[in-house]
């Protein structure tokens, strides 16, 4: 392995690029573009929500298949291939080929995005010294927020030059990122993910909590920009502004929660984060005044990749390093299942009612239930650890 590949920061850069492309672009860039897709007649409002939910379905498929695919293809090879395919899916969306065409590529982006999220952190963590893993993990998952932030600031403005150019630029940037980090992944033998047999009550409860997180934040990630742009009548630029605040939060969130986990431990930090996130999702029900909407967008943004960072840490805490990848894949699959169910269910509910606030109410309640599940798991872990 070359000296560059021994560098923790070179590896962290590769992991950051993977999560930035896989979720920051492959998933979350769609949110600020949704008003333009509807406004330019590419899709109707319900069809746009359906495309968003289709991406969530792909994420579930990818999460279920990630560990098995890595054992057959190889983790590093699958990471490289997934980055390239994600970029291709963005390029393909530059052509308005209709709902089925766009739906196929949004589905593919969901699958490859899940591969990148499940595999990037374990591959990087296994190749860096133990004392640097927490900090490097924060860097890896900050890629999600970096992509959200770039999308929030740039895409609404770029959409004014046409959706084909906007999608094409996303794809070309994705290809450039793929090429830049191609040689930064570990070389040589990477131990394939070990199979996890059985389980534990704490792991099940934490997985349920993470699943609740997957459903509870859907109103913000699918509907926030559209709520501001069309629901409040403030336009695409305003919707992009609040999405940029979401992105700023997502950029700083992983490092902030990593510090919290360092002080309180991953289980306690995960529980606290879910409770705070529930309150933030409910804020629009109190008022749609700009300060409260901004606070809601920022906090939910910060705790979206922040929850991912903590959930991954919880998986490793419960089962140990040898089975970290397998447990993390299971938790991600349950997260993706709840996320897909939430995406389709809330999209159908919105199509039937036209109410954004009802979606926020449901998301907040589900997150609150997730916090209670995480609290129960944390207490079980404490009992198991006590003599």
SVG drawing of the C-alpha trace seen along z (x, -y; Angstrom):
<svg xmlns="http://www.w3.org/2000/svg" viewBox="-57 -35 62 52">
<polyline fill="none" stroke="black" stroke-width="0.4" points="0.0,0.0 1.4,-3.4 2.2,-6.1 -0.7,-8.1 -3.1,-5.3 -1.7,-5.1 -2.7,-8.7 -5.8,-8.9 -6.8,-12.2 -6.4,-10.8 -8.8,-8.0 -11.1,-10.5 -11.2,-12.5 -12.3,-9.4 -15.0,-8.7 -16.2,-12.3 -16.4,-12.2 -18.4,-9.0 -21.0,-10.3 -21.1,-13.7 -21.9,-12.1 -24.0,-9.3 -26.4,-11.3 -25.4,-14.9 -25.9,-14.9 -27.5,-11.5 -30.3,-12.0 -30.5,-15.5 -29.9,-17.6 -33.3,-16.5 -35.1,-18.5 -34.2,-22.0 -34.8,-21.0 -38.3,-19.7 -40.1,-23.1 -38.3,-23.7 -39.2,-20.2 -42.8,-21.0 -42.7,-24.6 -41.1,-23.6 -43.6,-20.8 -41.3,-17.9 -43.5,-16.3 -46.6,-17.2 -46.4,-17.8 -47.6,-14.2 -45.2,-12.7 -42.3,-14.7 -43.0,-13.4 -43.3,-9.9 -39.8,-10.3 -38.4,-11.3 -40.0,-8.2 -38.6,-6.0 -35.1,-7.1 -35.8,-6.1 -37.0,-2.7 -33.6,-2.3 -31.8,-3.3 -33.6,-0.4 -32.7,2.1 -29.1,1.0 -28.9,1.1 -30.2,4.7 -27.8,5.8 -24.7,3.8 -22.9,6.4 -23.6,9.3 -22.6,7.3 -19.3,6.3 -18.5,9.9 -18.9,10.8 -17.5,7.8 -15.1,6.4 -15.7,3.4 -13.3,1.0 -14.4,2.1 -18.0,1.6 -17.3,-1.8 -15.6,-3.0 -18.4,-1.5 -21.1,-3.0 -19.6,-6.5 -19.4,-6.2 -23.0,-4.9 -24.3,-7.7 -22.6,-10.3 -24.1,-8.6 -27.6,-8.7 -27.3,-12.4 -26.2,-12.9 -29.1,-10.7 -31.6,-13.0 -30.5,-15.8 -32.9,-14.4 -36.6,-14.7 -37.5,-11.1 -40.6,-11.0 -41.6,-9.6 -40.4,-6.0 -37.0,-7.2 -36.4,-9.6 -37.8,-7.0 -35.3,-4.4 -32.3,-6.7 -33.6,-8.0 -34.0,-4.3 -30.4,-3.5 -29.1,-6.6 -30.8,-5.3 -29.2,-1.9 -25.7,-3.2 -26.1,-5.9 -26.8,-3.2 -23.8,-1.2 -21.6,-4.3 -23.0,-5.1 -22.9,-1.5 -19.4,-0.7 -17.4,-3.9 -17.0,-4.4 -16.1,-0.8 -13.6,-0.6 -11.9,-3.9 -12.2,-3.1 -10.5,0.3 -7.5,-1.4 -6.8,-4.3 -5.3,-4.1 -7.8,-3.6 -7.1,-7.0 -8.1,-8.8 -11.2,-6.9 -13.8,-9.1 -12.5,-12.3 -12.1,-10.6 -15.7,-9.3 -16.9,-12.8 -15.1,-13.9 -16.5,-11.0 -20.1,-11.8 -19.7,-15.5 -19.7,-14.8 -23.5,-14.5 -23.8,-18.1 -21.2,-19.4 -23.4,-18.1 -26.6,-19.5 -25.0,-22.9 -23.6,-23.0 -27.0,-22.0 -28.9,-24.5 -26.8,-27.4 -26.1,-26.6 -28.9,-24.5 -31.8,-27.1 -29.7,-29.6 -28.5,-27.0 -32.1,-25.9 -32.7,-29.3 -30.4,-28.2 -32.4,-25.1 -32.8,-21.7 -30.8,-19.8 -27.7,-22.0 -28.2,-21.7 -28.4,-17.9 -25.5,-17.6 -23.3,-19.8 -24.1,-17.6 -23.2,-14.5 -19.9,-16.0 -18.9,-17.2 -19.7,-13.6 -17.5,-12.1 -14.6,-14.5 -14.9,-13.5 -14.9,-9.8 -11.7,-10.2 -10.1,-12.4 -10.4,-9.8 -10.2,-6.7 -6.6,-5.9 -7.2,-7.0 -9.1,-4.0 -7.1,-1.2 -5.1,1.0 -4.6,4.7 -6.8,7.0 -9.7,5.5 -11.4,7.9 -14.9,8.6 -17.8,7.8 -18.4,10.6 -21.8,12.2 -23.8,11.4 -25.8,14.2 -28.4,13.6 -28.8,10.3 -29.5,8.6 -32.3,6.6 -30.3,3.4 -29.3,3.7 -33.0,4.3 -34.2,1.3 -31.5,-0.9 -32.3,0.3 -36.0,-0.6 -34.9,-4.0 -32.8,-4.5 -35.8,-3.3 -38.0,-6.0 -35.3,-8.5 -35.6,-7.4 -39.3,-8.1 -39.3,-11.2 -37.0,-13.4 -38.8,-12.7 -41.0,-15.8 -37.9,-18.0 -35.8,-16.2 -38.7,-15.8 -41.0,-18.7 -39.1,-21.6 -38.1,-23.5 -41.5,-22.9 -43.3,-24.0 -41.5,-27.3 -41.5,-27.8 -45.1,-26.7 -46.9,-26.2 -45.9,-29.6 -45.7,-31.2 -42.1,-32.5 -40.6,-31.0 -37.8,-28.7 -35.0,-30.9 -36.5,-31.1 -36.9,-27.3 -33.3,-27.0 -32.3,-29.4 -33.8,-27.2 -32.4,-24.1 -29.0,-25.8 -29.5,-26.3 -30.3,-22.6 -27.0,-22.1 -25.0,-24.3 -26.4,-22.3 -25.6,-19.1 -22.0,-20.2 -21.3,-20.9 -23.5,-18.2 -21.3,-15.1 -18.3,-16.8 -20.6,-18.3 -22.2,-15.0 -18.9,-13.2 -17.8,-15.6 -21.0,-14.8 -20.4,-11.1 -16.9,-11.5 -18.3,-13.0 -21.4,-11.0 -21.0,-7.8 -22.7,-6.9 -25.9,-5.4 -26.7,-8.5 -25.7,-10.9 -28.0,-9.1 -30.9,-9.2 -30.5,-13.0 -30.1,-13.8 -33.4,-12.0 -35.3,-13.9 -33.9,-17.3 -34.6,-16.4 -38.2,-15.5 -38.7,-19.0 -37.1,-20.6 -39.3,-18.8 -42.4,-20.0 -41.3,-23.7 -43.2,-24.7 -46.4,-23.7 -45.7,-26.5 -45.0,-29.2 -43.9,-29.6 -42.0,-32.8 -38.6,-32.9 -36.5,-32.6 -38.3,-29.4 -38.2,-27.9 -34.5,-28.7 -33.9,-27.1 -35.9,-24.1 -34.0,-23.7 -30.6,-24.1 -31.2,-21.7 -32.8,-19.0 -30.0,-19.5 -27.3,-19.1 -28.9,-16.0 -29.5,-14.2 -25.9,-13.2 -25.3,-13.5 -27.8,-10.7 -26.0,-8.6 -22.6,-9.1 -24.1,-8.2 -26.0,-5.2 -22.9,-3.8 -21.1,-4.3 -23.9,-2.6 -23.7,0.4 -20.0,0.8 -20.5,0.3 -23.2,3.1 -21.5,5.8 -17.8,4.9 -15.5,4.1 -15.6,7.5 -19.3,7.3 -19.6,3.5 -20.3,3.5 -22.9,6.3 -24.8,4.6 -24.5,1.2 -25.9,2.7 -28.9,4.1 -29.6,0.8 -29.3,-1.0 -31.7,1.4 -34.3,0.9 -33.7,-2.9 -34.2,-2.7 -37.4,-0.6 -38.9,-3.1 -37.6,-5.9 -39.2,-4.4 -42.5,-3.7 -42.5,-7.3 -41.7,-8.6 -44.5,-6.8 -46.9,-7.1 -46.4,-10.8 -46.4,-11.5 -49.7,-9.8 -51.0,-11.7 -49.8,-15.0 -51.5,-14.2 -54.7,-13.5 -54.7,-16.4 -52.3,-19.0 -51.2,-19.7 -47.5,-20.2 -48.1,-20.8 -49.7,-17.4 -46.5,-15.8 -44.3,-17.7 -46.6,-16.6 -46.3,-12.9 -42.5,-13.2 -42.1,-14.8 -44.2,-12.1 -42.3,-9.3 -39.0,-10.7 -40.2,-11.1 -41.0,-7.3 -37.6,-6.6 -36.0,-8.6 -37.9,-6.4 -36.7,-3.2 -33.1,-4.5 -33.6,-5.3 -34.8,-1.8 -31.8,-0.3 -29.3,-2.6 -30.7,-1.4 -30.5,2.2 -26.8,1.7 -26.1,0.1 -27.7,3.0 -25.6,5.5 -22.4,3.6 -23.1,3.4 -21.6,6.2"/>
</svg>
